[in-house]
Amino acid sequence: MGRTDAADNKGANKDGFDPAPLVMQARNGDRQAFHRLVDHYQPQILRMIHYRTRSRMDAEDLTQDVFLRAYKHIGRLEAPALFRSWLYRIALNRVRDHHRSQRVKSLIGFVSTASDDFRETEATADAPEAPERLEAHAFRERMAQLMESLSRKEKEAFMLRFFDELSIKEMTAAMGKNESTVKTHLYRALRKVKAAAGDGEAFWEVP
């Protein structure tokens, strides 16, 4: 057990932050310890969800829910060093639930354009310089096109690795799959993205 914990800890401390002591304290009812975990990981989770929902408002709501669930179920986390990848797993599940909910709403005819109007207003309120905004928009559009051919699991693996910058070990915990399966999804995604992008845009490297 010691060797496994050490290996897990090595992967979890990629950013130099060790969550294990705070997780143990939070398990014992220390709310301040959990707040420190939230302070450190909230920007990462918010960014991850925002990219997948395209709505700042939805991302903020879902991020809050992720940490509420984490606080409620932190006692179930067997390896405190894997707190970060555990958070990503909760976040992935909440994003899936969100997309399922949106599909159901669209099927029964209750889709609203309010969130789109909100995003448009928010983007205008604190927009970057026009060239930067256009470049960022073009990049997002191009990436959306490149990933159209990916399956759900391939897309998850690709985004966790290159957008969220998780290690392979963290990805296995976040996706709930073994390392071999995760690598298979990732390599398939890379091949498809490179093929769709062409030689001039094949900038993704196999880890």
Residue, then its C-alpha position, 0 to 999 in steps of 0.5 A: m500500500g505504501r508504494t501505491d500511495a507514494a506513486d499516487n502522491k507523485g502524480a498528484n503533486k505535479d503543481g507542487f501542492d500536496p492535498a493529502p494533509l488538508v483532505m485528512q483534516a477535512r475528513n475530520g470536520d475541518r471546514q477551513a482545510f476544505h476551504r483551502l482545497v477549494d481555493h486551490y482547485q476551484p479555478q481549474i475545475l471552473r475552467m474545465i467545466h466552462y470549456r465544456t459547457r460554453s456558459r460561464m453561468d452554468a460553469e459557476d453553478l456546476t463548479q459549486d455543485v462539484f465542491l458541495r458533492a466533494y465535501k459531502h462525500i470526501g470520506r469516500l476518497e480512499a487515497p487523499a493524494l488523488f483528490r485532484s483527479w477525484l474532483y475531475r471525475i465528479a466534474l466530468n459526471r456533472v458535465r455529462d448530467h448537464h448535457r443530458s439535461q440540455r438534450v432532454k429540454s431540447l426534445i420537449g421544446f423548452v430550450s431558451t436563448a437566455s444563456d446565449d444572450f447572457r454569454e454574448t453580453e458578458a463577452t462584450a462587457d470585458a472583452p479583450e482586444a478585437p484581434e485577440r478575441l477573433e483569434a481565440h474564437a477562431f481557435r475554438e471553432r477550429m478545435a470544435q471542428l477537429m474534435e467532431s470525429l472523436s467519440r465521447k471517451e476519446k474527446e474526454a481523454f484528449m481534453l483532460r490531457f491537453f486542456d486540463e493538463l492531467s497526467i496519465k495517472e490522474m486521467t485514469a482516476a478521473m475517467g474511472k478506466n485503467e491506464s491501458t484503456v485511457k492511453t488507447h482513447l488518447y492515441r486514437a484521439l490524437r490520430k484523428v485530430k492530426a488526420a483532420a488537422g493536416d500536417g500543418e496543424a499537427f501540433w499535439e504530441v503523444p505523451 
